[in-house]
Amino acid sequence: MAQGCMTGMQFAVNIADLTRDKLLGELLLTPVVPNRTVVKAERGRVDGGAVLLETDEQRARSIIAVIRIKWPKHLIRCYESKTGKAWKRI
């Protein structure tokens, strides 16, 4: 599998929400988004684009757990997908 997690589960973080905190994108996410692959996580929304986390599932879940320490789901939207087509907000 070329992108996402090796287990088939993929994770992404909403691009528009990354503007809330510069350090979030620069320090926490930059190492795991080398290709800056964008997915349409919320179809029908202007701000529904998300950047794919290109790392293993454990690291992706850990990054999202760190994000949740500071921001709730409605401020920084994170997603998971088994197929890469249907995304669920987590």
C-alpha positions in Angstrom: 0.0 0.0 0.0 1.6 3.3 -1.1 -0.3 5.7 1.1 -1.8 5.7 4.6 -1.3 3.1 7.2 0.1 -0.3 6.5 -2.9 -2.1 8.0 -5.3 -0.7 5.5 -6.8 1.8 8.0 -6.2 5.4 6.9 -6.2 8.6 8.9 -6.5 12.2 7.9 -6.7 15.7 9.5 -8.9 18.5 8.1 -6.8 21.0 6.3 -8.9 24.1 7.1 -8.7 23.2 10.8 -4.9 23.2 10.8 -4.9 27.0 10.6 -6.0 27.0 14.3 -2.5 26.4 15.5 0.7 26.8 13.5 2.7 24.4 15.7 0.1 21.6 15.1 0.9 21.4 11.4 4.6 22.2 11.6 5.7 20.1 14.4 3.2 17.3 14.9 2.0 16.6 11.4 4.8 17.5 9.0 6.8 14.3 9.6 3.8 12.1 8.7 2.5 14.1 5.6 5.5 13.9 3.3 3.4 13.8 0.1 0.7 16.1 1.3 -1.9 13.9 -0.1 -5.4 15.5 0.1 -8.6 13.4 0.4 -12.2 14.6 0.4 -13.3 13.6 3.9 -16.5 15.5 4.0 -18.2 15.6 0.7 -20.4 18.6 0.0 -18.5 20.9 2.3 -16.2 23.6 1.1 -13.8 22.9 4.0 -14.1 19.1 3.7 -10.5 18.4 2.5 -8.1 16.6 4.7 -4.4 15.7 4.6 -3.6 12.0 4.8 -1.4 10.8 7.6 1.2 8.5 5.9 2.3 6.4 8.9 1.4 3.2 10.7 -1.9 3.0 12.6 -0.4 3.1 16.1 1.5 6.4 15.3 -1.6 7.9 13.6 -3.8 7.1 16.6 -1.2 8.5 18.9 -1.1 11.8 17.0 -4.8 12.1 17.0 -4.8 11.4 20.8 -2.4 14.2 21.3 -4.6 16.5 19.2 -7.6 15.5 21.3 -5.8 16.6 24.5 -6.0 20.3 23.3 -8.9 20.4 20.8 -12.3 18.7 20.7 -13.7 17.0 17.6 -15.5 20.1 16.3 -12.4 22.3 16.3 -9.8 19.9 14.8 -11.6 17.3 12.6 -9.8 14.0 12.3 -11.0 11.1 10.2 -10.4 7.4 9.7 -11.3 5.2 6.7 -11.0 1.5 5.9 -11.4 2.1 2.2 -10.0 5.6 1.6 -13.4 6.6 0.1 -15.8 6.7 3.1 -14.4 8.8 6.0 -15.6 8.8 9.6 -14.9 11.7 11.9 -13.1 10.5 15.1 
